[in-house]
Amino acid sequence: MNDYYAELGVARDASPEDIKKAYRRKARRLHPDVNPGPDAEEEFKRVSQAYDVLSDPAKRRSYDMGADPFAAGGGHAGFGQGFTFSDIMEQFFGAAGAGAQRGPRSRQARGQDALVRLDIDLVDAVFGADKELHIDTAVVCTTCHGDGAQPGTQRRTCDVCGGRGEVQQVQRSFLGQVMTSRPCVACQGFGEVTPSPCYECSGEGRVRSRRTLTIRVPAGVDTGTRIQLAGEGEVGPGGGPNGDLFVEVRVRPHAVFQRRGDDLHCSIELPMTAAALGATVPLETFDGPRDIEVPAGTQSGDTTTLRGLGVTHLRTQSRGDVIVHLVVTTPTRLDAHQTELLRQLATARGEEKPQGTVTPAGQGIFGKLRDAFKTR
């Protein structure tokens, strides 16, 4: 009698897990597809026979007692009749390598995720808002309630596969007879056929329908933000569980404010006289009207900040700021009286023949505007 423990290289008290690991190591090395040597096939069969005995508790117990492990059980060594292709793959690579689970597959499956886009105003991004969505997705058929069969009828067992959901085919090779399995084409692997499918959904168990959904858009969202609604996607075939719904947000441009992060930027144009003398300018914010104090001597490009009136942070309750950029405008149309007054002002300030002041690069109005945006 062969020494099966020696064939696998394990001790006589080896655990089932140790026996399986030893077999896999040798089988990978000796398989004819990997090792075409003349002796590899015979050794591969001996190793497989050893594993067939030692992996079966009854055969192993019979072998340890000195009896023939194949005398009563009708077992077969190697890859002869009695092994399916899935058995071989499972012995080589475990359950994951054996392919799909045997038996009929379920008619129910998870539905697909859905993606919709939602346009909102900037004020909705600042404070958050409740929005209604009108979406077209697959829903459970109300006629068959996801069953797929016409009400009052029943499915019957597939005559081709006998309800197994798969058919088997035996092929001969140098390893012996190898049995392969494939899904039954008559029942598509379900094991049952539907003689009278539901007229509403054609046996799918679901139909397309438009529904309205109210969602909460959180404060702080920006263009590109995706909101996930679990279980609000399409229902699966056969009334299977719903997928998820993803709502992608797009914020419409605003006429006054431009968003940068959690801050809102805007520009206010001032006449030259207001910038020189100082003024108070009203500004309508999302929190109501605010007065912008323009100090005397304001230069074009200066900024003033309204704290805490910007966009709410997406994950906290803090808010950004409103940054007001002041732009001083120079009059282009002056009548004779206005021109004379400006000449008198220039004479009083000694600016009849201004020489101009050269400033370092980046320190003029454009540099101030650039630096203001960099610091925000």
C-alpha positions in Angstrom: 0.0 0.0 0.0 1.3 3.5 -0.9 2.5 5.8 1.9 0.1 8.7 1.3 1.7 10.8 4.0 5.1 10.5 2.4 3.6 11.4 -1.0 2.4 14.7 0.4 5.3 15.2 2.8 3.3 15.6 6.0 3.3 13.9 9.4 0.7 11.2 10.2 -0.9 13.6 12.7 -1.1 16.4 10.2 -4.2 18.6 10.4 -6.6 18.8 7.4 -5.4 22.3 6.8 -1.8 21.1 6.6 -2.7 18.4 4.3 -4.5 20.8 2.0 -1.6 23.2 1.9 0.9 20.4 1.2 -1.3 19.2 -1.7 -1.7 22.6 -3.2 2.1 23.2 -3.1 2.8 20.0 -4.9 -0.1 20.1 -7.3 0.9 23.6 -8.6 4.4 22.3 -9.2 3.5 19.0 -10.8 0.4 20.0 -12.9 1.1 19.0 -16.6 0.2 22.5 -17.7 3.1 23.8 -15.6 5.5 20.8 -15.6 5.6 18.9 -18.9 8.2 16.4 -17.7 7.6 12.7 -18.4 7.4 11.8 -14.7 5.3 14.7 -13.6 2.0 13.3 -14.8 2.4 10.1 -12.8 3.6 11.8 -9.7 0.7 14.3 -10.0 -1.7 11.4 -10.1 -0.1 9.8 -7.0 -0.2 13.1 -5.1 -3.9 13.6 -6.1 -4.7 10.1 -4.9 -3.0 10.7 -1.6 -5.0 13.9 -1.1 -8.2 12.1 -2.1 -7.6 9.7 0.8 -6.2 12.0 3.5 -8.7 14.8 2.9 -11.7 12.4 3.5 -12.1 11.6 7.2 -13.6 8.2 6.5 -11.0 7.1 4.0 -8.2 8.4 6.1 -9.4 6.5 9.2 -9.7 3.3 7.0 -6.2 3.9 5.7 -4.7 4.5 9.1 -6.2 1.1 10.3 -4.5 -0.6 7.4 -7.6 -1.2 5.3 -8.1 -0.3 1.6 -9.7 3.1 1.7 -11.5 2.5 -1.7 -12.9 -0.9 -0.8 -16.2 0.3 0.6 -16.6 3.8 -0.4 -16.5 3.5 -4.2 -14.0 6.4 -4.3 -11.7 7.0 -7.2 -8.2 8.2 -7.3 -6.7 11.0 -9.4 -8.9 12.9 -11.8 -10.9 10.0 -13.2 -14.7 9.7 -13.2 -16.2 11.3 -10.1 -14.4 14.6 -10.2 -16.0 17.6 -11.9 -13.9 20.5 -13.3 -15.1 22.6 -10.4 -13.7 20.0 -7.9 -10.3 20.2 -9.6 -10.3 24.0 -9.5 -11.3 24.0 -5.9 -8.5 21.6 -4.9 -6.0 23.8 -6.7 -7.1 27.3 -5.8 -9.8 26.9 -3.1 -13.4 28.0 -3.4 -12.5 31.3 -5.2 -10.9 29.4 -8.1 -13.9 27.1 -8.5 -15.9 29.7 -10.4 -19.5 30.6 -9.7 -21.5 28.8 -6.9 -23.2 25.7 -8.1 -26.9 25.4 -8.4 -29.6 27.8 -9.8 -28.8 31.4 -9.4 -31.2 33.8 -7.7 -33.6 35.9 -9.8 -33.0 38.8 -7.5 -29.9 41.1 -7.9 -28.9 44.5 -6.6 -30.0 47.4 -8.8 -27.7 49.8 -10.4 -26.6 53.1 -8.9 -28.1 56.2 -10.5 -26.5 59.7 -11.0 -28.5 62.9 -11.4 -27.4 66.5 -11.6 -28.9 69.3 -9.6 -28.5 73.0 -10.3 -28.8 75.3 -7.3 -28.3 79.0 -6.6 -25.4 80.4 -4.6 -27.7 81.3 -1.7 -28.6 77.6 -1.4 -24.9 76.7 -1.1 -24.5 79.4 1.6 -27.3 78.2 3.9 -28.4 74.8 2.5 -31.8 74.1 1.1 -34.5 71.4 0.5 -34.8 70.5 -3.1 -37.2 68.4 -5.1 -35.8 65.9 -7.7 -37.8 64.3 -10.5 -36.0 61.2 -11.5 -36.7 58.3 -13.9 -35.5 55.0 -12.4 -36.6 51.4 -12.3 -39.2 50.6 -9.6 -40.9 47.4 -8.5 -43.6 46.3 -10.9 -47.0 46.9 -9.2 -48.6 44.1 -11.2 -46.4 41.2 -10.2 -44.7 42.9 -7.2 -41.3 41.9 -8.5 -42.1 38.2 -9.1 -42.0 38.4 -12.9 -44.8 36.0 -13.4 -48.3 36.9 -14.5 -50.6 37.0 -11.4 -52.4 33.7 -11.0 -49.6 31.7 -12.8 -46.6 29.9 -11.5 -43.2 29.0 -12.7 -42.2 25.4 -13.5 -39.0 23.5 -13.1 -36.8 23.7 -16.2 -37.0 20.4 -18.2 -33.4 20.8 -19.6 -31.4 21.1 -16.4 -34.0 19.6 -14.0 -33.9 22.7 -11.8 -30.1 22.7 -11.3 -29.6 25.8 -13.3 -26.6 24.3 -15.1 -25.9 21.5 -17.5 -22.8 19.2 -17.4 -20.7 17.8 -20.1 -18.1 15.1 -19.8 -14.9 15.3 -21.8 -12.0 12.9 -22.1 -8.4 14.0 -21.7 -5.1 12.5 -20.7 -6.2 13.1 -17.1 -9.2 11.0 -17.5 -12.8 12.1 -17.7 -13.3 15.8 -16.8 -16.8 17.1 -16.2 -17.5 20.7 -17.0 -20.6 22.8 -16.0 -22.2 25.7 -17.7 -25.4 27.7 -17.1 -28.5 26.3 -18.7 -29.5 28.3 -21.7 -33.1 27.3 -21.5 -33.7 28.9 -18.0 -30.7 31.2 -18.0 -29.4 29.5 -14.9 -32.4 30.1 -12.8 -33.6 26.5 -12.7 -37.1 27.6 -13.4 -38.9 28.9 -16.5 -41.8 31.4 -16.6 -44.5 30.2 -19.0 -46.6 33.3 -18.5 -44.4 36.3 -17.8 -46.0 39.5 -16.4 -47.4 41.6 -19.3 -46.5 44.8 -17.5 -42.7 44.2 -17.0 -42.1 41.3 -19.4 -40.9 39.1 -16.6 -38.3 41.6 -15.3 -40.1 42.3 -12.1 -39.5 46.1 -12.5 -40.6 48.9 -14.7 -39.3 52.4 -15.4 -41.2 55.2 -13.7 -40.8 58.9 -12.7 -40.9 59.7 -9.0 -40.3 62.8 -7.0 -37.8 62.9 -4.2 -37.1 65.7 -1.7 -33.5 65.9 -0.6 -31.6 68.1 1.9 -28.7 70.0 0.2 -26.3 70.7 3.0 -24.8 74.2 3.5 -21.3 74.5 2.0 -21.7 72.3 -1.1 -19.9 73.5 -4.2 -19.9 72.6 -7.9 -18.9 68.9 -8.2 -20.0 67.9 -4.7 -21.8 64.5 -4.8 -24.6 63.6 -2.3 -25.1 59.9 -1.8 -28.6 58.7 -1.0 -28.4 55.0 0.0 -31.1 52.7 -1.4 -32.7 55.4 -3.6 -31.3 54.1 -6.9 -32.8 51.6 -9.3 -34.5 48.5 -8.0 -32.8 45.3 -9.0 -34.1 42.6 -11.3 -36.7 40.3 -9.7 -37.4 43.0 -7.1 -33.9 42.9 -5.8 -32.5 45.6 -3.4 -32.1 49.1 -4.7 -28.8 50.7 -5.7 -27.8 54.1 -4.5 -28.6 57.5 -5.9 -25.8 60.1 -6.3 -26.8 63.7 -6.7 -24.0 65.9 -8.3 -24.4 69.6 -7.5 -23.7 72.5 -9.8 -23.9 76.0 -8.4 -25.1 78.7 -10.8 -23.0 81.8 -11.3 -24.1 84.8 -9.2 -24.5 88.3 -10.5 -22.6 90.0 -7.7 -20.5 87.5 -5.7 -17.8 85.1 -6.8 -16.9 82.2 -4.5 -13.4 81.3 -3.6 -13.4 78.5 -1.0 -15.7 79.7 1.8 -15.2 83.4 1.0 -17.4 85.5 -1.3 -15.7 88.3 -3.3 -17.3 91.3 -4.9 -16.3 94.7 -6.3 -17.6 98.1 -5.7 -16.8 101.0 -8.0 -16.3 104.4 -6.3 -16.0 107.9 -7.9 -12.7 109.6 -7.3 -14.2 112.2 -5.0 -15.8 109.5 -2.7 -12.5 107.7 -2.5 -10.7 110.9 -1.6 -13.2 112.2 0.9 -14.5 108.9 2.3 -18.1 107.6 2.1 -20.5 104.9 3.3 -21.7 102.6 0.5 -24.6 100.1 1.0 -24.1 96.4 0.0 -26.9 93.8 -0.2 -25.5 90.5 1.2 -27.2 87.1 1.7 -27.7 88.2 5.3 -29.4 91.5 4.4 -28.0 95.0 3.7 -24.7 96.1 5.2 -22.9 99.5 5.1 -19.4 99.5 3.7 -17.3 102.2 5.3 -14.9 103.7 2.7 -12.2 105.7 4.5 -10.9 108.9 3.1 -7.9 108.4 0.8 -9.0 104.9 -0.4 -6.9 103.6 -3.3 -8.2 101.5 -6.1 -7.6 97.8 -5.2 -8.0 98.2 -1.5 -10.3 95.7 0.2 -12.6 95.7 3.2 -13.9 92.5 4.9 -17.3 91.6 6.4 -16.5 88.8 8.8 -18.7 85.7 9.0 -21.0 86.5 6.0 -19.6 84.1 3.5 -20.4 80.4 2.8 -21.0 78.0 5.6 -18.2 75.4 5.9 -19.4 72.0 4.7 -18.5 70.1 7.9 -18.8 72.8 10.5 -21.1 75.7 11.3 -18.4 78.4 10.8 -18.7 80.7 7.8 -16.3 82.4 5.5 -16.1 86.2 4.9 -17.3 88.7 2.3 -14.3 90.4 0.7 -15.2 93.7 -0.9 -12.7 95.0 -3.5 -12.9 98.8 -4.0 -12.3 100.2 -7.5 -11.8 103.9 -7.9 -13.1 105.3 -11.2 -11.8 108.4 -12.9 -14.3 110.7 -14.6 -14.0 110.8 -18.4 -16.5 113.5 -19.3 -16.0 116.9 -17.6 -17.7 120.2 -18.4 -15.8 123.4 -18.3 -16.7 124.2 -14.7 -15.6 120.8 -13.5 -12.4 121.0 -15.5 -11.6 124.4 -13.9 -12.2 123.1 -10.4 -9.9 120.1 -11.0 -7.2 122.5 -12.3 -7.5 124.6 -9.2 -7.2 121.5 -7.0 -4.1 120.4 -9.0 -2.6 123.9 -8.5 -3.4 123.8 -4.8 -1.7 120.4 -4.4 1.3 121.3 -6.6 0.4 118.7 -9.2 0.2 120.9 -12.3 3.1 118.9 -13.8 3.0 115.5 -12.1 6.1 113.4 -12.6 4.5 110.1 -11.5 6.0 107.6 -9.0 7.7 104.4 -10.1 6.8 101.5 -7.9 8.4 98.0 -7.8 6.8 95.3 -10.0 3.7 93.8 -8.5 3.0 96.8 -6.1 0.5 98.6 -8.3 -3.2 98.1 -8.5 -3.0 94.7 -10.2 -0.4 93.5 -7.7 -2.7 94.5 -4.9 -5.6 92.6 -6.4 -3.5 89.6 -7.0 -2.1 89.6 -3.5 -5.6 90.0 -2.1 -6.8 86.8 -3.8 -3.6 84.9 -2.8 -4.3 85.6 0.9 -7.8 84.3 0.7 
